[in-house]
Amino acid sequence: MPPMAHMDLRMDGARLKLYDVPEGPNGPNYNELSIAGPYNIPDQGESPSRNKLFVCKPKTATEELPCAKRILGTVARRAYRRPVVEADLKPLMEFYAQGRKEKNFDRGIEVALRAMLVSPDFLFRVERDKPASATAVSHRVSDFELASRLSFFLWSSIPDDELLDLAGQNKLSDPKVVQVQLARMIDDPKSKAFVSNFAGQWLFLRSLDQVKPDPDIFTEFDGSLKKAFQQETEHFFNYIMRENRPVNDFLDARYTFVNQRLATFYGIKGVYGPQFRKVELADSKRGGLLGQGSILTVTSYPNRTSVVQRGKWVLENLLGTPPPAPPPNVPALEPHGKDGKQSMRQALEAHRANPVCASCHSKMDPIGFALENFDGIGTWRDTDGGAPIDPSGVLPDGSKFDGAGGLRKALLTAHRDEFVTTLAEKLMTYALGRGLEPYDRPALRSVIRDAEHHDMTIPALIDAIVRSPQFQLRRNREL
């Protein structure tokens, strides 16, 4: 009889059943798991979500109509993110009546909720001009509109009851109240959506789902390592935000977050189990974002590193100076030459012999070469194509560096202002949901100055952006 492993089936934290599963040479072996039922349910039952939705439960037929109106009014206030008037409830009650006629009270509520969830007031963030300000260029958004701006910025979702209650009391006009709410919202678990969505856009983490390194070349890469890459960077960003760490840590932090799988890949000893934990780095190889597998993988090709893509990523995402698009008909790069004995640096030096290519590559390549000790998935190496790797370089401003550690130091000493400005601009773009225009630049500079007075942290940037006219005001439509 083959050895057996145990599979613990749980629901809502409670054990339903413990299964014995035959264990093969590669671990537990099972092909399919099907769960069916329960059957013949006599009523709707109870659940936390149902109890939150059904704020009243009619006991007689005469209680159904006022109860339905109360339920739909409560949900509509949250869904529409504003006070609900009779004109909002009237069509919803008509849908309720249709569902009630078909079956029962619950069916009526269901049909009305379906209609609510396809309403433009739910699907779109509606902001209205004030009639009295028709001749003004802009006006302050209402407290309810500000509540929505705050919640979609930090939670990627609708405001909670506390925000809506404060908006109903016109208290979000008070900057001190908003500051308290920002601290609460950042501390709330829902702010994980901000971490994953903003970091996903800024750092290209979303591209991890599409990367497929060649399994014959990068044998260590698999789904669990890819997931660990993403979780490391998200934990890293989350820590810098929640602990009010200066944004310099994105470049030169001597710590990161790993589980056993990632620690083994990085060569970090003494880490066991699937849980991520903060570890101090013994050397400067992997400090900050530039040493993390997520960044190194999304900036590589499936079968090799890309000096160009890594250099472009740093210029675009950290320094805000993206290079122009490559000219057409550029010949393909032979990374190791025809005999396979050429380093990437030698191949690119030959590529730069073309004057058309040299102007852009002179900016990207030195940065990419600094990261060449990391292969296409971030494994440290000392040679490439049989030749020793030379990670030294010179930035366009003349700053010399050697390797990833030297590049980080050069970015923080000679280009910190560009980094801070780029991060603030990308964060402000995310907060406003639009690209920045020339008339936004004074506000951006003000945001940076304000955040610098508070140690240039992510919460300081968020607070300064929320207090800016761009976040608090709305331009009227042109008539």
Residue pairs with C-beta under 8 A, 6 or more apart in sequence:
2 22
2 23
2 24
3 22
3 23
4 20
4 21
4 22
4 23
5 20
5 21
5 22
5 23
5 27
5 28
6 18
6 19
6 20
6 21
7 18
7 19
7 20
7 21
7 28
7 30
8 15
8 18
8 19
9 15
9 16
9 17
9 18
9 19
10 16
21 28
21 29
21 30
22 28
22 29
22 30
23 29
44 50
44 106
53 71
53 75
53 109
54 71
54 109
55 70
55 71
55 74
56 63
56 67
56 70
56 71
57 67
58 64
58 67
58 68
58 105
64 100
64 105
64 108
67 105
68 93
68 96
68 100
68 105
68 108
68 109
68 112
69 89
69 93
71 109
72 89
72 92
72 93
72 96
72 109
72 112
72 113
72 116
73 84
73 89
75 113
75 116
76 84
76 88
76 89
76 92
76 116
77 83
77 84
77 164
78 158
78 159
78 161
78 164
79 116
79 117
79 119
79 121
79 122
79 158
80 88
80 119
80 121
80 122
81 125
81 144
81 147
81 148
81 151
81 158
81 159
81 164
82 144
83 144
83 168
88 121
91 115
92 112
92 115
92 116
93 112
95 108
95 111
95 112
95 114
95 115
96 108
96 109
96 111
96 112
97 108
98 108
98 111
99 107
99 108
99 109
99 110
99 111
99 112
100 107
100 108
101 108
102 111
116 122
120 126
125 148
125 152
127 141
127 145
127 474
129 139
129 474
129 476
129 477
130 139
133 139
133 476
134 476
134 479
136 476
137 475
137 476
138 469
138 473
138 474
138 475
138 476
139 473
139 474
139 476
140 173
140 472
140 473
140 474
141 149
141 472
141 473
141 474
142 167
143 166
143 167
143 168
143 170
143 171
143 172
143 173
144 164
144 167
144 168
145 474
146 167
146 172
146 178
146 472
147 159
147 163
147 164
147 166
147 167
147 172
148 158
148 159
149 431
149 471
150 159
150 163
150 178
150 181
150 182
150 185
150 466
151 157
151 158
151 159
151 160
151 163
151 185
152 158
152 433
153 194
153 430
153 431
153 462
153 466
154 182
154 185
154 186
154 190
154 191
154 193
154 194
154 462
155 185
155 188
155 190
155 191
155 193
155 194
156 193
156 194
156 197
157 190
157 193
159 167
162 181
162 184
163 172
163 181
166 172
166 177
166 181
171 177
172 178
172 181
175 467
178 466
178 467
179 463
182 459
182 462
182 463
182 466
183 459
185 191
186 241
186 242
186 459
186 462
187 242
191 241
192 238
195 234
195 237
195 238
195 241
196 205
196 234
197 430
198 427
198 430
199 205
199 233
199 234
199 237
200 206
201 426
201 430
202 317
202 423
202 426
202 427
202 430
203 233
203 237
203 289
203 294
203 295
203 317
204 295
204 298
204 299
204 313
204 317
205 230
205 233
205 234
205 294
205 298
207 298
208 226
208 229
208 230
208 294
208 297
208 298
211 226
211 297
211 298
211 300
211 302
212 302
213 221
213 297
213 300
213 302
213 303
213 376
213 377
214 302
214 303
215 221
217 303
217 304
217 376
218 375
218 376
218 377
218 379
220 265
220 377
220 379
221 377
224 261
225 261
225 262
225 265
225 293
225 377
226 297
228 258
228 259
228 261
228 262
228 265
228 293
229 262
229 292
229 293
229 294
229 297
229 378
230 294
231 257
231 259
231 276
232 256
232 257
232 258
232 262
232 276
232 292
232 293
232 294
233 289
233 292
233 294
233 295
235 257
235 276
236 253
236 256
236 257
236 289
236 292
239 245
239 257
239 278
240 247
240 249
240 250
240 253
240 457
240 458
241 457
241 458
241 459
244 455
244 457
244 458
244 459
244 460
245 253
245 457
246 455
246 456
246 457
247 419
247 420
247 423
247 456
247 457
247 458
247 461
248 412
248 416
248 456
249 288
250 288
250 289
250 419
250 423
251 287
251 288
251 289
251 290
251 318
251 408
251 411
251 412
251 419
252 287
252 288
252 408
252 409
252 412
253 287
253 288
254 280
254 281
254 284
254 287
255 278
255 279
255 280
255 281
256 278
256 279
256 281
256 286
256 291
256 292
257 276
257 277
257 278
257 279
258 266
258 268
258 271
258 276
258 277
258 279
259 271
259 273
259 274
259 275
259 276
259 277
260 271
260 272
260 273
260 274
261 274
262 293
263 269
263 270
263 271
263 279
264 271
265 293
265 378
265 379
266 286
266 293
267 380
268 279
268 281
268 282
271 277
271 279
281 287
284 404
284 405
284 408
285 291
285 373
285 380
285 404
285 405
286 292
286 404
287 404
287 405
287 408
288 408
289 295
290 296
290 314
290 371
290 404
290 407
290 408
291 374
291 378
291 404
292 378
293 377
293 378
295 313
296 310
296 371
296 374
296 376
296 377
296 378
297 376
297 377
297 378
298 313
299 306
299 309
299 310
299 312
299 313
300 306
300 309
300 310
300 375
300 376
300 377
301 309
301 376
302 376
303 376
304 335
304 344
304 375
304 376
305 344
305 368
305 371
305 372
305 374
305 375
305 376
306 368
307 344
307 345
307 348
307 364
307 365
307 368
307 369
307 371
307 372
308 348
308 361
308 364
308 365
308 368
309 368
310 367
310 368
310 371
311 363
311 364
311 365
311 366
311 367
311 368
312 322
312 323
312 364
314 367
314 411
315 321
315 322
315 323
315 363
315 364
315 367
316 322
316 323
317 422
317 426
318 411
318 418
318 419
318 422
319 411
319 415
319 418
319 419
319 422
320 418
320 421
320 422
320 425
321 363
321 418
323 360
323 363
323 364
324 360
326 357
326 360
327 356
327 357
330 357
331 351
333 347
333 348
333 351
334 342
334 347
335 342
335 344
335 347
335 385
336 342
336 343
336 344
336 347
336 384
336 385
337 346
337 347
337 385
340 385
340 386
341 385
341 386
341 387
342 385
342 387
343 384
343 385
343 386
343 387
343 388
343 389
343 390
344 369
344 372
344 384
344 385
345 369
345 372
345 389
345 390
346 385
346 387
348 361
348 365
351 357
351 361
352 358
352 361
352 362
352 365
362 396
363 396
365 393
366 393
366 394
366 395
366 401
367 393
367 395
367 407
369 390
369 391
369 392
369 393
370 391
370 392
370 393
370 401
370 402
370 403
370 404
370 406
370 407
371 391
371 404
371 407
372 384
372 389
372 390
372 391
373 380
373 381
373 382
373 389
373 391
373 403
373 404
374 380
374 381
374 404
375 381
381 389
382 388
382 389
383 389
391 402
391 403
391 404
391 406
392 400
392 401
392 402
392 403
392 406
393 400
393 401
393 402
393 407
394 400
394 401
395 401
395 410
395 414
395 415
397 414
397 415
399 410
399 413
399 414
399 415
400 406
400 410
401 407
401 409
401 410
411 419
412 419
420 448
420 452
420 456
421 444
421 448
423 461
424 444
424 447
424 448
424 451
424 461
424 465
425 436
425 444
427 458
427 461
427 462
427 465
428 436
428 440
428 443
428 444
428 447
428 465
428 468
428 470
429 435
429 436
431 462
431 465
431 466
431 471
432 470
432 471
436 444
440 470
443 468
443 469
443 470
446 464
446 468
447 461
447 464
447 465
447 468
448 464
450 460
450 463
450 464
450 467
451 457
451 460
451 461
451 463
451 464
453 460
454 460
454 463
465 471
466 472
